[in-house]
Amino acid sequence: MRFGSLRTSLAALLTVTMCAACGSSGSSKISAGTYVASVCSAISPLEKDVVTRSSALNSATAPNATQAKKALQGFLTAVESDSDHALTKIQAAGTPDISNGKAVAGTIVHAFTQLRDAMRVALTKSDSLPTDSPSSFRTAAQALGASVRSSLNNIDSSGFSNPAIEKAAGAQAACKSLSNG
């Protein structure tokens, strides 16, 4: 399971688009396998939806900057909503019964909180994208994309690199479906 690949995918998809996760809410400890299966099951729909929506957005042609802005805002709204939904499921996953399980779960929750928050900020900033000309929209959208990439690059995904989590992820079908899983 690689959060970095999801972060990279989101950053790359947002870049292309622009140019045309504190603590666990569960107090009970669960097996690492059960925990990881829950987390991967939460992440998988988010990843698939980002890819699908990005592809649709990238293949669409907007007749003007106003329509391009509207399409971009629809994309950002959907990704923010999907990331919030994933975060809720990750928070409900509990605490893996591993060394430092509470800290690992907290780091993963925090990473997805940061992802959701980055999407919220991007959506808010998209309100001010100019639509007076295609070139001014493109320039401002590229700046927004750079801001999003910067936010995504600052997300702490260290909870995903825990050896016990990685081992458990390798045995979970839900994790194998993730990019570079």
C-alpha positions, 0 to 999 in steps of 0.5 A: 500500500503506497500513499505516496502513489496516491499523493503522486497521482493526485498531484499529477492529475491536478496538474494536468487538470489545471493546465487545460488525513488527528488520531484514531476514533476507535479505542479498540485494537484490531489485527493489523490485517483487519486494520489495513483492509479497512484503510485500503477499502477506504482509499481504493474508491477515492483513488479510482474516482480521482482517476475516472474524474480526471480522465473525464475532465481532461478529455472534456473541452470547455468552450470558455474559461467560465465553463473550464472553471466550473468543470474544475470546481466540480472536480475539486468538489468531488475529490474533496467529498471523496477524501472526506468520505475516505477519512471518515472510514479511516477514522473508524478503522480503529487501532492496529494491534502493532507496536506504536499502533495508536501513533501509526493510526494517528499518522494515517488519519492525519495524512488524510485530514491533510489531503481533505483539507488541501482539497478544501483550500483548493476549492475555496481558492478556485472561486477566485480563478479569473474567467475574463480570458483563457490565458488568465484562467490558465495562468491562475489555474497553474498557480493553484495546481502548484499550490495543491502540489506543494500541499500534497508534498507536505503530507506526512505519509510515514504511517504507511511505511511501518513494517507491520502495516506494509506486511499486512497490506501485502496480504490484503486484496483490498490493498493490492488493487491500489496503484503500485500496491 
